Amino acid sequence: RGNFIHLCNPHLEKMKEDILYHFALGTGTHDFPALFGDVKFVCVGGSPSRMKAFITYIAEELGLGGPGCDYPNICAGTDRYAMYKVGPVLSVSHGMGIPSISIMLHELIKLLYHAKCSNVTIIRIGTSGGIGLEPGSVVITRQSVDATFKPQFEQVILGKTVIRSTNLDEQLAKELMQCSKEISQFNTVIGNTMCTLDFYEGQGRLDGAICLYNEEEKLQYLKEAYDSGVRNIEMESSVFAAMCNLSGLKAAVVCVTLLNRLEGDQISSSHDVLVEYQQRPQKLVGYFIKKSLGKV
């Protein structure tokens, strides 16, 4: 299918209607090619408010909207996810953790397929815990690795363990790195991202409700992660990379680090500082989109 989205599911062809339940959209009720056929860039992130802020930002950057413009939530019929669109850019929230983003991606990939989209680039923008980096650094993911530092996503399907690759598009990562050099506003690195199933014990924190290891063991683990090439930790990149690979989507993960986990576990920066940090992936990806559209 060239650069079109492809689905690894022959059963969908037999369905008269496909209901994207968690988006409150369906092929029987909505004209997907008319609504989404021009989409070339999809940006996904955890919170609805952050993704609305991104679509507002990119609209102004592309000259498609100004101050005071409002962008309706396309998924207003549900409270699971939020979706916004301006021009060729789609902005979608995915919630927190592998299960939440997985559900969203199944329906998003089908949406792009039904809309007959082609040459789509999808980028996850978000926050993370850094390892050996100053807070506010931006990490462009080379590979997503699991909690044992292996570049794989493991899932049990029909009682059997299935392992899928978590490589991301190398050329896209290089292009994003070049964009960061051109805007030259914050430290950016390319590195591996560790994707965990949990925010506390799974990431070696000492401040959860349950913790049965000591600080020395925690630091040893994080240093092993650093030595293996890991530069940040979050909870969505592995399934994101695996599903994009299977669907032929060019994908990247761009996350800002809110703290250096070698120095602590709790995020102590002020609200204003954190807001500015969270805007850094938006600025980088926004510049990339503008450059891709010849507007730089």
SVG drawing of the C-alpha trace seen along z (x, -y; Angstrom):
<svg xmlns="http://www.w3.org/2000/svg" viewBox="-24 -37 52 56">
<polyline fill="none" stroke="black" stroke-width="0.4" points="0.0,0.0 3.0,-2.3 2.9,-5.1 -0.8,-4.4 -1.7,-3.1 -2.1,0.7 -4.0,2.7 -2.9,6.1 -6.4,7.3 -8.3,9.1 -11.5,9.3 -12.1,5.5 -12.9,6.0 -15.9,8.0 -17.5,5.4 -20.3,3.2 -19.5,0.5 -16.5,-0.2 -17.4,-2.0 -14.4,-3.7 -16.1,-3.5 -13.6,-5.4 -13.5,-8.3 -17.4,-8.4 -16.8,-8.1 -17.9,-5.6 -17.7,-4.9 -21.5,-4.7 -22.0,-8.1 -18.9,-10.1 -17.2,-10.8 -13.7,-9.9 -12.0,-10.9 -13.7,-14.3 -12.9,-14.9 -9.4,-13.5 -8.1,-12.7 -5.7,-15.6 -3.9,-14.7 -0.1,-14.4 1.0,-14.9 -0.4,-13.3 0.8,-14.4 -0.3,-12.4 0.3,-13.1 -1.1,-12.2 -3.4,-14.9 -6.4,-16.5 -5.4,-20.0 -1.8,-19.6 -3.1,-18.4 -5.5,-21.3 -2.6,-23.7 -0.6,-22.1 -3.2,-22.5 -3.6,-26.1 0.1,-26.6 0.6,-24.9 -2.4,-26.7 -0.8,-30.0 2.6,-28.8 1.1,-27.7 -1.0,-30.8 -4.2,-28.9 -5.5,-30.5 -5.0,-33.4 -5.3,-34.4 -8.8,-33.6 -9.6,-31.0 -11.3,-27.9 -10.7,-24.4 -13.6,-22.0 -13.0,-18.5 -13.8,-16.1 -14.4,-13.4 -16.8,-15.4 -19.1,-12.5 -16.8,-10.6 -14.6,-11.5 -12.0,-8.9 -9.8,-10.9 -9.8,-14.3 -9.0,-15.1 -8.3,-18.4 -7.5,-19.2 -6.2,-22.2 -5.1,-21.9 -3.0,-18.8 -2.3,-18.3 -4.2,-16.1 -3.7,-16.3 -4.9,-13.4 -4.7,-12.6 -3.8,-9.1 -4.0,-9.0 -1.4,-7.4 0.3,-4.0 0.5,-1.3 -3.1,-0.1 -4.5,-3.5 -2.4,-4.5 -2.8,-1.0 -6.6,-1.4 -6.3,-4.9 -3.8,-3.8 -6.0,-0.9 -8.7,-3.4 -6.4,-6.1 -4.7,-3.8 -8.1,-2.6 -9.3,-6.2 -6.3,-7.1 -6.9,-4.0 -10.6,-4.7 -9.7,-8.3 -7.3,-7.0 -4.4,-9.1 -1.0,-8.7 2.6,-9.8 1.6,-10.3 4.2,-11.1 3.1,-10.4 5.0,-11.8 4.4,-11.3 5.2,-14.4 5.3,-14.2 7.1,-14.3 9.5,-11.8 12.1,-11.2 15.6,-11.8 18.7,-9.7 21.9,-11.7 20.4,-14.8 19.6,-18.2 15.9,-18.8 14.3,-20.4 16.4,-18.4 14.5,-16.9 15.1,-13.3 14.4,-12.0 14.0,-8.3 16.3,-6.0 14.7,-2.8 12.1,-2.1 13.4,0.6 11.6,2.5 12.6,2.6 15.3,5.1 16.7,2.8 15.7,5.0 14.3,3.2 11.0,5.1 7.3,4.9 5.9,8.1 2.2,8.9 0.2,11.9 -2.3,12.7 -4.5,15.8 -2.4,17.0 0.8,16.8 3.6,14.3 4.2,12.2 7.3,10.0 7.4,7.1 10.1,4.7 10.2,1.2 12.6,-0.5 11.6,-4.0 12.3,-5.8 16.0,-6.6 15.9,-9.3 13.0,-11.1 15.0,-11.2 17.9,-12.7 15.6,-15.3 14.1,-16.2 17.6,-16.5 18.6,-18.9 15.5,-21.0 16.5,-21.3 20.0,-22.5 18.4,-25.1 16.1,-26.5 18.9,-26.2 16.7,-26.8 17.3,-23.8 19.5,-20.7 18.4,-17.9 19.8,-14.3 19.0,-11.1 18.9,-8.2 17.0,-5.1 13.8,-5.5 12.8,-2.9 9.1,-2.2 7.7,-0.8 4.4,0.6 4.3,-1.6 5.3,-5.0 6.6,-4.0 8.2,-0.5 8.6,0.1 10.7,-3.0 12.7,-2.3 11.2,-5.2 11.6,-5.2 8.5,-7.4 5.6,-5.0 3.2,-3.4 5.2,-0.2 9.0,0.1 10.9,3.2 14.4,2.1 16.9,-0.4 18.5,-3.5 21.7,-1.8 19.8,0.9 17.8,-1.8 20.9,-3.8 22.6,-0.7 19.6,0.1 19.4,-3.4 23.2,-3.5 22.8,-0.2 20.0,-1.7 22.2,-4.7 25.2,-2.5 22.8,-0.6 22.0,-3.9 18.8,-4.8 18.3,-8.6 14.7,-8.8 11.8,-6.8 8.1,-6.9 5.2,-4.6 3.9,-4.6 6.8,-4.4 7.1,-0.6 3.6,0.2 3.6,-3.1 6.7,-2.0 5.4,1.5 2.0,0.6 3.4,-2.1 5.9,0.4 3.1,2.9 1.0,0.2 3.7,-1.4 3.6,-4.7 6.8,-6.8 7.0,-7.5 9.0,-9.4 8.9,-10.0 10.0,-13.4 9.8,-13.8 11.1,-16.5 12.7,-15.4 11.2,-16.9 14.0,-15.7 17.2,-13.7 16.3,-10.4 19.9,-10.0 19.3,-12.9 15.8,-12.2 12.4,-10.9 10.0,-13.8 9.3,-16.6 10.1,-19.8 10.3,-22.4 7.7,-25.2 4.5,-25.2 5.8,-27.9 9.0,-26.0 7.2,-22.8 4.8,-24.5 7.8,-25.9 9.5,-22.5 6.3,-20.9 6.3,-23.4 9.7,-22.3 8.6,-19.2 5.7,-21.2 8.2,-23.9 10.5,-21.3 7.8,-19.3 6.0,-22.5 9.2,-23.7 9.6,-20.3 6.1,-20.5 6.6,-24.1 9.9,-23.1 8.3,-20.0 5.6,-22.3 8.2,-24.8 7.1,-27.5 10.4,-28.1"/>
</svg>
